Amino acid sequence: MSVLAEVTGSLSNLGSIGYGLAAIGPGIGVGIIFGQGVQAIARQPEAYGLIRQNMLLGFVLTEALALIGLVAPFMFRG
């Protein structure tokens, strides 16, 4: 009987493990956004304003997806 309780307890923690794995994607995305943005600014310093604006927009959209991933398990809990 205790084995069943342990399995049930571990299944409830799968949501946090799933979100942890899902957060890898936005983390990689933010790294790519800022890495490429810094490289673009180094190549064309005169376009700093436009590049910075697009970098921040990409960052915000990427983080919004991560926050949706954080909230979704609470909304769709069965």
Phi and psi in degrees as a GROMACS rama.xvg file:
@    title "Ramachandran Plot"
@    xaxis  label "Phi"
@    yaxis  label "Psi"
@TYPE xy
-70.01  -26.0093  SER-2
-64.8507  -41.316  VAL-3
-62.6501  -40.8896  LEU-4
-65.0955  -38.8591  ALA-5
-66.4352  -40.7991  GLU-6
-66.0539  -43.1454  VAL-7
-63.6939  -40.6344  THR-8
-65.4848  -37.8584  GLY-9
-73.4115  -29.8893  SER-10
-68.3586  -30.187  LEU-11
-71.1987  -21.2449  SER-12
-88.3828  -3.37181  ASN-13
-66.5446  -26.4982  LEU-14
-62.582  -42.1559  GLY-15
-70.4675  -35.3306  SER-16
-66.9779  -41.1278  ILE-17
-62.5593  -41.5936  GLY-18
-67.5162  -37.5252  TYR-19
-60.7367  -41.4732  GLY-20
-69.6566  -36.122  LEU-21
-71.1679  -23.921  ALA-22
-75.8037  -11.7512  ALA-23
-65.0914  -40.6478  ILE-24
-60.3347  -54.1041  GLY-25
-62.2697  -31.4435  PRO-26
-64.1788  -43.7845  GLY-27
-65.9222  -40.3616  ILE-28
-61.0207  -43.2512  GLY-29
-64.7255  -40.5018  VAL-30
-61.8327  -41.7707  GLY-31
-66.7411  -42.4783  ILE-32
-59.43  -51.2444  ILE-33
-74.3344  -33.6026  PHE-34
-63.2616  -47.0356  GLY-35
-70.1912  -33.1519  GLN-36
-64.8644  -44.5462  GLY-37
-64.2564  -39.4699  VAL-38
-64.5912  -40.5855  GLN-39
-66.8323  -39.1508  ALA-40
-66.39  -36.8431  ILE-41
-65.8287  -33.1789  ALA-42
-79.9132  -36.043  ARG-43
-134.109  81.5521  GLN-44
-63.7893  -24.7972  PRO-45
-70.3164  -18.0554  GLU-46
-98.517  23.6439  ALA-47
-55.3021  -46.3571  TYR-48
-61.6507  -46.6307  GLY-49
-67.9384  -42.2566  LEU-50
-65.2864  -43.7404  ILE-51
-62.0111  -42.4979  ARG-52
-61.283  -45.5787  GLN-53
-68.4046  -33.9876  ASN-54
-63.4919  -47.0598  MET-55
-66.556  -36.9634  LEU-56
-63.9304  -43.7219  LEU-57
-63.3756  -39.4819  GLY-58
-62.69  -44.9099  PHE-59
-63.6781  -43.2062  VAL-60
-67.3403  -37.897  LEU-61
-66.2929  -43.0637  THR-62
-69.4123  -30.613  GLU-63
-62.7881  -39.5436  ALA-64
-64.2315  -38.0262  LEU-65
-65.8802  -39.6582  ALA-66
-69.0902  -34.8616  LEU-67
-63.3714  -40.203  ILE-68
-63.9186  -29.9937  GLY-69
-74.4516  -37.7511  LEU-70
-84.0224  -29.6136  VAL-71
-56.1787  -42.583  ALA-72
-63.1646  -29.8713  PRO-73
-75.646  -31.6241  PHE-74
-75.679  -36.2248  MET-75
-105.36  24.4786  PHE-76
-69.5583  129.892  ARG-77
